Amino acid sequence: MKSIVVSMIVAAGLMTAGSAMAVDMPAVALKNKCNTCHKVDMKLVGPAWKDVAAKYKGVAGAEATLSAKVKKGGANVWGTMPMPPNPTVSDADMKELIGFVLGLAK
Ligand code: HEC
């Protein structure tokens, strides 16, 4: 009984914080180790993917821009911390990854 009350309080707290269900990293992100630096809804080494999605929402060509950026790496969009190149990500995986990231925009 006590644990039910506690979990209800925790759930209510999460809801008031505005974070609905946390979205997990997809398998393709774990496979390509994006999760070492990124989380969906929190800044880690790199920006939260939710924030990336919001930034590029409605931006023409965002998919191509971001695919190239992830492949070649780079810095100065979110801060001076660079993202190292990720040349081993296959084209199919990249499409899925960027699709996932941009799909987070609401
Ligand atoms: C070693 C850490 C690290 C890894 C691994 C990493 N990233 Fe990043 N990522 C960063 C950093 C740091 C930035 C911010 C770069 C900037 O400010 O320009 C970033 C930025 C991004 C952006 C936004 C780019 C922009 O120009 O706005 C996307 C999209 C992204 N990463 C996707 C990925 C994907 C997909 C993977 C896995 C294949 C990945 N990242 C792996 C550190 C990392």
Boltz pocket constraint, residues with backbone or C-beta under 6 A from the ligand:
constraints:
  - pocket:
      binder: B
      contacts: [[A, 29], [A, 32], [A, 33], [A, 34], [A, 35], [A, 36], [A, 37], [A, 38], [A, 45], [A, 46], [A, 47], [A, 52], [A, 66], [A, 69], [A, 70], [A, 74], [A, 75], [A, 76], [A, 77], [A, 78], [A, 79], [A, 80], [A, 81], [A, 82], [A, 83], [A, 84], [A, 86], [A, 89], [A, 97], [A, 98], [A, 101]]
      max_distance: 6.0
